[in-house]
Amino acid sequence: MSSETPVKAELMPTEPEAIIRIETDPNVQIEQYRGKVTELRQRNEPLTITDELTRTAAADLLQEIKTELKKAELDREETKKPFLNGGRAVDRIFAMFAIDPLKKLKELVDGKLWTDHEARRKLAEAAQAAIEAEKPPEAAPTPGEPQPEAGLVPVKLGFEPQKKLETNNTTLTIGTIPDREKIQKAVNEGERAIPGCRIYPVWTFEIEEPKLVPSKYRRPSSRSRV
């Protein structure tokens, strides 16, 4: 860079790589623009509009600045074309040989896993239905034996008591239990770690420690005792 021509800070590139590229690339006519900017600045500094002559001089100077600005914009666009074209070429090569094939392969494998998941789910549902069909009918309750109210959940499902209510010789305990729908939704959305649960690779899970399941994956429940 020539030390004879002072350059304002705003005219200099901010990155060292840009300075090197400008100084070494013959296609960038930055030195000519530096000289022209210096000339125009020097012509503007003493200019004061006092009459028709100085008014005309200012108008001519403004027109010349506009012309140089337009020319600089065109040169800038022309100079950066090789860099833009190079970037587009890199994008095309990566898309053709890496990104697009990997996306297609991801879709294929994901489809296989989903098909397997659906098949196993249907088998599990069919097996559960067969077990339910073979269950003997429930025995009628013994007279006088206290029975749980409809919708109440056994303690073994991870019931967490929160408060008790005493009504007519019956203790009603209100609490929460794991909500399988909330857990499944979280798993479907990509959650891979929920305390108290084992999450399998293909959108399935198992509740191993119900009482460890966090509150945001639980729902209200209750149980009663006479």
LINBEL-V609940 format. One record per run of one state. SS is the DSSP state (a for helix, b for strand, c for the rest). FROM is the first residue (numbers start at 1). TO is the last residue. If there is no record, write none. Layout:
# LINBEL-V609940
SS_FROM_TO ; SS_FROM_TO
This chain:
# LINBEL-V609940
c_1_8 ; a_9_11 ; c_12_15 ; a_16_24 ; c_25_29 ; a_30_45 ; c_46_51 ; a_52_134 ; c_135_154 ; a_155_157 ; c_158_159 ; b_160_167 ; c_168_169 ; b_170_178 ; c_179_179 ; a_180_188 ; c_189_196 ; b_197_199 ; c_200_204 ; b_205_207 ; c_208_209 ; a_210_212 ; c_213_214 ; a_215_217 ; b_218_225 ; c_226_226
